[in-house]
Structures are given as C-alpha cells and as structure tokens.
C-alpha cells in the first residue's frame, strides 16, 4: 500500500500480472511516460494536482499449466477538498484462461475521500464501479460496486502499516469482499521493503489469498523500480500460482 505522503515516503501498494523480457521492458517504460496497488494508495491521498502511477508486470506460474503473464496499472490523482480519483485496469495472457491472447481482466474506476489525517494516522474511504469477466472466454462481463475503507499508521523514518477492507455487490452472486494488509520498512537512500497479504480473485465468485514481498529502489526523485515475488497461500503446492513481480512507480 502506500506510505504516508506527508512524511515524504513514496506511496506504495497494491499492484498484479506479460512474455518475456523485451515486452516487459517496453510495457514498464512505455506506460510510465503516459501514466503505474495503490500508490498513494493506502489511507493517504495525494495532494491536489499530484498523483501516482504504478505499472506492474507479473509472471504467473503453476506446476499444472503453462506460465501466464499479467499486467496491472494503478493511477491516482488528487483533487481539492480531500478527494482523489482512481483508475485501475488489468490485462493478462494465459492466466484467466488457456487463451494466450491478451484479454481485459478487471477494470475499476473510483473516487477516494479523506476521512481523517493526523500526524501518524490516516483514514480514507473509496467507492468504485468495477467490471470483471463473467465467463472464462471473456465474452461476457459482470459489473458491480465496491466500497472500501483504509486505515494507515506511519512510524516516521522506520516505515508504515496499512490495512484495507472492501465489500462488493456482485449481482446474482451476492456480496463479495476483499482485503489488503501492508507493512513498509524504510531503508537507507530511500530504499524500501514492502510485505503484503491481500484477498485477490475478483472478490465475488472466487477468493484467493496471496502474499508478496518487494524491494523498491528509487531511480530518480519521482521514479522507482520494484522487484518482488508473489505467491498464493490458499491452494495446494501444485496448483498454487507464484511469480516474479517487476514494476515502476511514478509520482507527479
């Protein structure tokens, strides 16, 4: 998740799953010019007319099927009076289905609202509309609304924690849920280690719990490189998906 912006910490957060090296590099560096888990994500909102972009590329492997790849984008822009807008689309190849063509996975558009910001604690809420594939061949899509609450605590130069819980309306399947829990540790030279666990899947028809550990190193004052490993926790060792995470974080 994000780190506390007021403390000068690069916001960090949720982010998920492309072939291979040249495509990976093209996506990361191409997308960062125009736009990348929640960067100023978490409970801290970006300042008005500022924002964060996060692009993540994740290789998704299991012992049962060929490797797939996923690309996730997260963008957040601060508005006046404690508001921010959020855009979070994702694409994948051979992840949701055996289809190796790139398909559109979840798309989320929302608005975030600051509830409370103190010296070390922040609370915010978010309401979003989302769209997810309804069938495995991606021919139909389902739509719903998500409400989310985030609470974060800064430990100054040592790091931060962030916890989020969300509820989703899922049409005929009823009410679904998601969660995110993140611990960020600050290191020397603005480097960071981020550990997180999150309820994944689409929050409605399936529930997957994943854990991720990442190392984030600044490239410039506004750009950072993320390298990490993601692993599902609630499946057998054979069917559990895991993979390398590569991402770029851009503040503006």
PyMOL commands that set and color helices and strands:
alter all, ss='L'
color gray80, all
select helices_A, chain A and resi 5-7+20-34+171-173+188-190
alter helices_A, ss='H'
color red, helices_A
select strands_A, chain A and resi 51-60+68-78+83-93+103-117+121-133+141-154+159-169+175-186+192-199+209-218+223-232+242-251
alter strands_A, ss='S'
color yellow, strands_A
deselect
rebuild
show_as cartoon
